[in-house]
Amino acid sequence: MSQAKKTILYVERDEDVLAAQGEVFRGAGYQVEAVLGRAAAESAITKGTFDLVVLGHSLKENDRNHLPYFIKKTRPNSKILTLHASGSHPKVDLAMDSRGGPKAVLDAVASLISQRVAAGV
């Protein structure tokens, strides 16, 4: 029996970045729901269940600050990866600079998803 694809909610503000990075995640075998902006992310979180939420670097700082609170309030067991390394956030599981390249991002994604699976969530 094959294991179901792990799902990622990927949020950006820039359509080109969203499309390019979304393809990297898909190419690695993840099921991706890619959305533009905070409102679309909030809607997706209330409607769906994801193994990981990735907040991209093109989001406004205000959105990168508020979305983790909303996500953890709505889906407490969610894991959150922020692709912007400008400080820490109490609700973000990992923040990283995506300039490390696709492999570094995919390694971070795999690590956070495996933590969620190990926790039995």
Sequence and secondary structure as in RCSB ss.txt:
>XXXX:A:sequence
MSQAKKTILYVERDEDVLAAQGEVFRGAGYQVEAVLGRAAAESAITKGTFDLVVLGHSLKENDRNHLPYFIKKTR
PNSKILTLHASGSHPKVDLAMDSRGGPKAVLDAVASLISQRVAAGV
>XXXX:A:secstr
      EEEEEES HHHHHHHHHHHHHTT EEEEEEHHHHHHHHHHH   SEEEE TTS HHHHHHHHHHHHHHS
TT  EEES  SS  TT SEE  GGG HHHHHHHHHHHHHHHHHTT 
